[in-house]
């Protein structure tokens, strides 16, 4: 969803793109679309939960293009809404392994390459509007996204002196497969607990969801020199949902 849209837009604006994911078929289709549209992209299968695979992906980028200048940390998962007192610990660990530890592995490998090159760099962490607000029945997901917001600020403070910028993008309800699953999950839990009040906010003052292409525009802004004065920023793209 957002990752594919961002890769395509970045490539069409001149970036040479390496895309990484678990799904080889999706990677091939995305790269083919980018290349057919006139961009330049390659792909590599990578499980962000394994540090060696993340390091291999970074090295593959350097081998292909000579350097790594921009990085977009986009991998992430959600979970079905669940009361916290009934929450399965295995789901907690799965979400944290991907959203937090995996993102840490990615950031660490990227920063190692930035420091090795000695010419700065630009890293954007794609989190969620849940990184600045609470969402009931989503304790692991919300906790993980708050962690990414904190990670962003910490890295920005640490690496600014080296010309490295780190910013956080916080999408709201964006029309992807993940949102489709979330809507189904919310419907299911409301049926399971018909007498419970389960407040939920999806659409903001603009009264609509966002598209992957809209998120890509913000991602590419943060990855570009147009945002050169920004680091450690939390940029929420949610049609105003968190304004309430």
Backbone torsions as a table, in degrees:
resi	resn	phi	psi	omega
1	UNK	NA	-94.7	-177.0
2	UNK	-64.1	-40.0	-179.0
3	UNK	-62.8	-45.8	179.9
4	UNK	-64.4	-43.0	179.7
5	UNK	-63.6	-39.7	179.8
6	UNK	-68.6	-42.5	179.1
7	UNK	-60.1	-43.6	-178.9
8	UNK	-65.2	-47.2	-178.0
9	UNK	-64.7	-42.0	179.1
10	UNK	-61.8	-42.2	-179.8
11	UNK	-64.9	-41.0	-179.7
12	UNK	-70.2	-16.9	176.1
13	UNK	-99.4	12.0	169.5
14	UNK	111.8	-6.4	178.5
15	UNK	-77.5	144.5	169.6
16	UNK	-94.5	119.9	-163.3
17	UNK	-110.6	135.1	168.0
18	UNK	-111.3	120.5	178.6
19	UNK	-106.8	142.7	-176.5
20	UNK	-134.2	138.3	179.6
21	UNK	-165.4	174.6	176.7
22	UNK	-77.7	-29.9	-169.0
23	UNK	-96.0	107.8	-176.8
24	UNK	-64.0	-39.4	-179.0
25	UNK	-63.4	-43.5	178.4
26	UNK	-63.9	-40.8	178.4
27	UNK	-59.7	-47.4	-179.1
28	UNK	-61.4	-45.6	-179.6
29	UNK	-62.6	-42.7	-179.4
30	UNK	-65.8	-45.5	179.3
31	UNK	-63.4	-40.1	178.9
32	UNK	-62.2	-40.9	179.1
33	UNK	-64.9	-42.2	-179.8
34	UNK	-63.9	-46.6	-177.7
35	UNK	-68.1	-37.0	178.6
36	UNK	-66.3	-28.8	179.7
37	UNK	-82.8	-2.7	178.1
38	UNK	104.5	2.3	176.4
39	UNK	-87.9	178.8	178.4
40	UNK	-124.9	121.0	-179.1
41	UNK	-149.1	151.6	170.3
42	UNK	-131.0	173.0	-177.3
43	UNK	-142.9	159.2	175.9
44	UNK	-149.9	136.3	176.0
45	UNK	-73.4	132.2	-176.9
46	UNK	-151.5	131.0	171.9
47	UNK	-101.7	110.1	-172.5
48	UNK	-64.3	-13.9	178.5
49	UNK	-74.6	-9.0	-177.2
50	UNK	-117.6	114.7	-174.3
51	UNK	-58.7	-37.5	-178.4
52	UNK	-65.5	-34.4	178.1
53	UNK	-71.1	-36.1	177.4
54	UNK	-65.6	-44.6	178.2
55	UNK	-61.8	-37.6	177.7
56	UNK	-64.5	-39.0	179.3
57	UNK	-65.2	-41.8	177.5
58	UNK	-63.3	-44.4	-179.7
59	UNK	-64.7	-37.1	177.8
60	UNK	-62.2	-36.2	177.7
61	UNK	-64.9	-45.6	179.7
62	UNK	-65.0	-41.6	179.0
63	UNK	-63.0	-36.9	-176.9
64	UNK	-76.4	-39.9	-169.3
65	UNK	-119.8	-5.9	176.1
66	UNK	94.9	-22.3	178.7
67	UNK	-163.4	171.3	172.5
68	UNK	-123.5	118.9	-174.8
69	UNK	-113.0	-34.0	-177.5
70	UNK	-131.7	144.0	179.5
71	UNK	-141.9	138.5	-178.6
72	UNK	-124.1	108.3	179.7
73	UNK	-86.9	105.4	-168.8
74	UNK	-121.9	-16.2	-175.8
75	UNK	-63.3	138.6	178.8
76	UNK	-175.5	158.5	178.2
77	UNK	-135.0	159.8	172.9
78	UNK	-115.9	-166.9	176.5
79	UNK	-152.4	163.7	179.1
80	UNK	-67.3	143.7	176.9
81	UNK	-59.0	133.5	-176.8
82	UNK	-149.1	140.8	171.4
83	UNK	-59.6	136.5	-176.3
84	UNK	-61.7	-35.1	-178.8
85	UNK	-71.8	-9.2	177.1
86	UNK	-112.8	9.0	-170.6
87	UNK	-70.8	135.4	179.1
88	UNK	-78.7	123.7	-178.0
89	UNK	-60.9	-31.0	-179.4
90	UNK	-65.8	-33.9	177.0
91	UNK	-69.0	-41.1	175.9
92	UNK	-54.6	-50.1	-177.3
93	UNK	-66.0	-37.8	178.7
94	UNK	-62.3	-46.7	-179.7
95	UNK	-64.0	-44.3	-179.7
96	UNK	-66.9	-38.1	-179.9
97	UNK	-60.4	-39.8	-177.8
98	UNK	-85.5	-54.5	-171.3
99	UNK	-71.4	-36.9	-175.4
100	UNK	-103.4	-61.0	-177.0
101	UNK	-64.9	-42.0	177.7
102	UNK	-61.7	-43.1	177.4
103	UNK	-64.2	-37.0	175.7
104	UNK	-61.7	-45.9	177.9
105	UNK	-57.8	-43.2	-179.4
106	UNK	-63.4	-50.7	-178.9
107	UNK	-60.7	-42.5	-179.4
108	UNK	-60.7	-46.3	-178.7
109	UNK	-65.3	-40.2	178.2
110	UNK	-64.4	-46.1	-179.1
111	UNK	-64.4	-36.6	175.6
112	UNK	-58.7	-42.4	179.9
113	UNK	-70.6	-41.5	176.5
114	UNK	-57.5	-46.4	-178.6
115	UNK	-66.2	-38.1	178.6
116	UNK	-62.9	-39.9	-179.5
117	UNK	-73.9	-31.4	175.4
118	UNK	70.1	26.0	-179.8
119	UNK	-129.6	27.1	179.7
120	UNK	81.2	-159.2	-179.1
121	UNK	162.0	171.7	-175.6
122	UNK	-140.2	120.1	-177.1
123	UNK	-122.9	128.2	175.5
124	UNK	-118.5	128.1	177.8
125	UNK	-102.4	118.3	179.0
126	UNK	-88.8	113.1	-176.9
127	UNK	-110.2	-105.2	-178.2
128	UNK	-176.6	159.5	169.9
129	UNK	-61.7	-20.8	176.3
130	UNK	-67.5	-5.1	175.0
131	UNK	-78.4	-10.1	179.9
132	UNK	-128.3	-0.2	-177.0
133	UNK	-142.7	168.9	178.3
134	UNK	-96.0	148.7	174.5
135	UNK	-134.4	117.7	-177.4
136	UNK	-60.5	144.1	176.5
137	UNK	69.3	14.5	-178.0
138	UNK	-128.4	46.8	-169.4
139	UNK	-60.6	-42.7	-177.8
140	UNK	-70.3	-45.1	-179.2
141	UNK	-61.4	-48.9	-178.2
142	UNK	-65.1	-41.9	178.1
143	UNK	-60.3	-41.7	-178.3
144	UNK	-65.9	-38.0	-178.3
145	UNK	-74.5	-33.8	171.7
146	UNK	-62.5	-38.5	178.0
147	UNK	-60.5	-39.9	179.7
148	UNK	-67.6	-35.8	176.2
149	UNK	-63.1	-42.1	176.9
150	UNK	-66.3	-39.7	177.5
151	UNK	-59.7	-43.1	179.3
152	UNK	-58.1	-49.1	-177.9
153	UNK	-64.5	-41.7	-179.9
154	UNK	-62.6	-46.3	-179.4
155	UNK	-66.4	-36.5	178.8
156	UNK	-61.7	-43.2	179.6
157	UNK	-66.9	-40.1	-174.8
158	UNK	-71.3	-38.3	-169.1
159	UNK	-110.5	0.6	178.3
160	UNK	-58.2	-35.7	-179.1
161	UNK	-64.3	-17.1	179.5
162	UNK	-101.4	12.4	178.3
163	UNK	75.5	19.6	-179.9
164	UNK	-104.1	125.6	178.4
165	UNK	-103.7	142.1	179.5
166	UNK	-136.0	121.4	-179.8
167	UNK	-131.0	159.6	-176.3
168	UNK	-114.8	128.3	174.4
169	UNK	-105.7	131.1	-176.3
170	UNK	-120.2	85.8	179.2
171	UNK	-65.9	148.6	167.7
172	UNK	-92.5	-147.7	-178.6
173	UNK	-70.2	103.0	-176.6
174	UNK	-109.0	139.0	-171.1
175	UNK	-74.8	84.3	178.9
176	UNK	-131.8	176.8	176.3
177	UNK	-60.6	-33.3	179.6
178	UNK	-64.7	-38.4	178.0
179	UNK	-67.5	-40.7	177.8
180	UNK	-56.9	-43.3	179.3
181	UNK	-67.4	-39.1	-179.4
182	UNK	-62.4	-41.3	179.5
183	UNK	-63.3	-41.6	177.8
184	UNK	-62.9	-44.1	-178.1
185	UNK	-64.2	-41.4	179.2
186	UNK	-64.2	-41.5	177.7
187	UNK	-60.8	-41.5	-178.7
188	UNK	-64.7	-43.9	-176.6
189	UNK	-71.1	-31.3	176.9
190	UNK	-67.7	-34.6	175.8
191	UNK	-69.2	-36.1	-178.4
192	UNK	-71.0	-28.6	-179.0
193	UNK	-128.2	68.3	-172.4
194	UNK	-64.6	-21.3	-177.2
195	UNK	-94.2	-3.8	-177.9
196	UNK	-88.9	145.0	172.1
197	UNK	-86.0	119.0	-177.5
198	UNK	-124.2	82.3	-178.5
199	UNK	-63.4	139.1	179.6
200	UNK	-145.7	137.2	175.5
201	UNK	-122.2	125.8	-178.9
202	UNK	-119.0	-63.6	-177.9
203	UNK	-90.2	136.0	-179.6
204	UNK	-91.5	-159.6	-178.2
205	UNK	-56.5	-25.4	177.7
206	UNK	-77.6	-8.4	173.3
207	UNK	58.7	43.0	176.4
208	UNK	-161.7	166.5	172.5
209	UNK	-84.5	175.2	175.4
210	UNK	-100.1	164.5	176.1
211	UNK	-107.7	156.9	175.3
212	UNK	-56.8	-34.5	-179.1
213	UNK	-67.0	-35.6	176.3
214	UNK	-66.6	-41.1	176.9
215	UNK	-64.2	-38.0	179.7
216	UNK	-62.2	-37.8	178.8
217	UNK	-60.8	-42.5	179.7
218	UNK	-69.1	-42.4	178.8
219	UNK	-58.6	-45.5	-178.0
220	UNK	-70.1	-30.3	172.4
221	UNK	-62.3	-47.5	-179.0
222	UNK	-66.7	-29.7	179.8
223	UNK	-82.5	-8.8	-175.0
224	UNK	-101.1	170.6	177.4
225	UNK	-70.1	-11.9	177.7
226	UNK	-63.0	-22.6	179.1
227	UNK	-106.0	29.5	-171.3
228	UNK	-60.5	-21.5	179.7
229	UNK	-92.6	6.3	-174.7
230	UNK	-110.4	128.6	167.4
231	UNK	-154.5	146.9	-176.3
232	UNK	72.7	13.4	-176.5
233	UNK	-84.4	145.4	173.1
234	UNK	-107.2	104.7	-174.6
235	UNK	-107.4	107.5	-175.7
236	UNK	-96.0	130.9	-176.1
237	UNK	-124.4	84.0	-167.3
238	UNK	-138.0	20.9	-177.0
239	UNK	56.8	24.7	175.2
240	UNK	87.9	8.9	-176.0
241	UNK	-56.3	-42.2	-177.6
242	UNK	-81.9	3.4	175.0
243	UNK	-74.1	-18.9	-178.4
244	UNK	-73.5	NA	NA
